[in-house]
Amino acid sequence: MPTRVKRPSILVKLSITVGLIAFQGYLGYHVVTGAFGIESQRAMFDQIQILEAQHAALQTEIESYEHRIALLNPRKLDPDLLTERARALLGLVHPDDVLVAPEAIVN
């Protein structure tokens, strides 16, 4: 009983090869330009640097507020700060104080 082996056509091999190459091209395109691709990672790293700089600026602002709050601690109350705040709230001045009007300040 003779058996005959059918060889696949060259067109079948060629179409499989072209299909696989096209699929690799599709994957390669999305590696570069996709949502989590190389270009997106660069944009994310730039945004991370900007946010870290903003974080540092906000951290210094927080520290300055913490320092000002520490000055208002009743156990360690600064008398100069107390008199300054009291005068500002009550609108009182001493006769020997020098007042500077906001209009008089020139940049």
Secondary structure, DSSP 8 states (H G I E B T S, - for coil): ---------HHHHHHHHHHHHHHHHHHHHHHHHSTTSHHHHHHHHHHHHHHHHHHHHHHHHHHHHHHHHHHT-GGG--HHHHHHHHHHHHT---TT-----GGG---
